[in-house]
C-alpha cells in the first residue's frame, strides 16, 4: 500500500522526529553507559540492532537521559531499572498493537484512505496526539486511585498483602472456537471483556488481566469480590450472545508485582475455577469463613476434591441469599444510560 518514502514520513510522525543516531551515539549524547542502553532497549521488548544502525531519534536520547536522572535522584533503584522498563514495555506494546489494529481497521473500512497517503498521514498526525492525551488522563486517574489507597493505609505492604483473587471464565470456549469464525469469536471476546471490566470496576475491584476467555481480578474485601463474581455470573447468564461462566475465589496473601499478581492464593483461585460447574462460584475456606453470617449470601459446602498442586481442598459454593437481588437487576439499564453497555458487534 505504501512506498518507502511514505513509511519514512509516517515514522517521523510517530517517533516525533527523524532517525538520526546509532545506539552508541545515544549513549554518548545521554551520558549513559553503552551496556545500560543495551539492557534498556532489550527490556522494552525491542529487537536488538547493530551498533552502526541509525534507528534512534532525539526523543530516544531524551528518554534515556530522563531515566538516568530518575535513578540519580533516587526515584527508583538502579537494580529495579530493568524490571520497571520490562513491565512498561510489555504493557505498552500490547496497547500499541491494539491501536495499530484499530488504525488499519479504519483504513480497511475506508479504502479511499489507503489510496491517499496525504490524508492517511494527516489522520495519524491528528490521532496520535489525541491518543496521548487520553492515555495520560487515564493513567493519572488510575494513579490517583492507587495513591489514595496507599495513603489510606500507609503502614500496609502494598506489594504483599491480603486480598481476594477471582477468576471468571467462559465455559465451553474451546468447543466454541471450533464452530464459529474469527469475526464471531472477536465479537464474543469483546463483549465478555467489556462486561467483565465494567462489572469489576463497578464492584471496586481491579482487572489484573484478560486471558482469552478468562478474567483475573482482585478485590480488597470479601463482599466486594463476592459481588463482582455473582454479578458477572448473573449478567452473562442473561446475555444470549455469551456462553455461561464459572468462577473461583480465594482470599489470602498476594504478591503484586508490576501490575500482575502471584502466590498460593492466585493458584488456589485458579484451581477452584477449574472444578466449578457452569454458572457456579466456588470459594476457599478462608473466604467462606469471612462471608459466613453476611445475610446477602448463602454458602454450601462441597465435597473435598483433588486438583493439581492440592491433594484435598474443600470449597464452598457461593450464592445470593433467597430474596436478595444483585446489581444485575439494574446493571444493563444503568450501563446503557452511561454509554458503558457492551456493544453488539465490532468497531
Secondary structure, 3 states (H helix, E strand, C coil): CCCHHHHHHHHHHHHCCCCCECHHHHHHHHCCCHHHHHHHHHHCCCCCCCCCCCCECHHHHHHHHHHHHHHHCCCCCHHHHHHHHHHHHHHHHHHHHHHHHHHHHHHHHCHHHHCCHHHHHHHHHHHHHHHHHHHHHHHHHHHHHHHHHHHHCCCCCCCEEEEEEEEEEECCHHHHHHHCCHHHHHHHHHHHHHHHHHHHHHCCCEEEEEECCEEEEEECCHHHHHHHHHHHHHHHHCCCCCCCEEEEEEEEEEEEECCEEECHHHHHHHHHHHHCCCCCEEECHHHHHHHCCCCCEEEEECCCEEECCEEEECCEEEEECCCCCCCHHHHHHHHHHHCCCCCCCCC
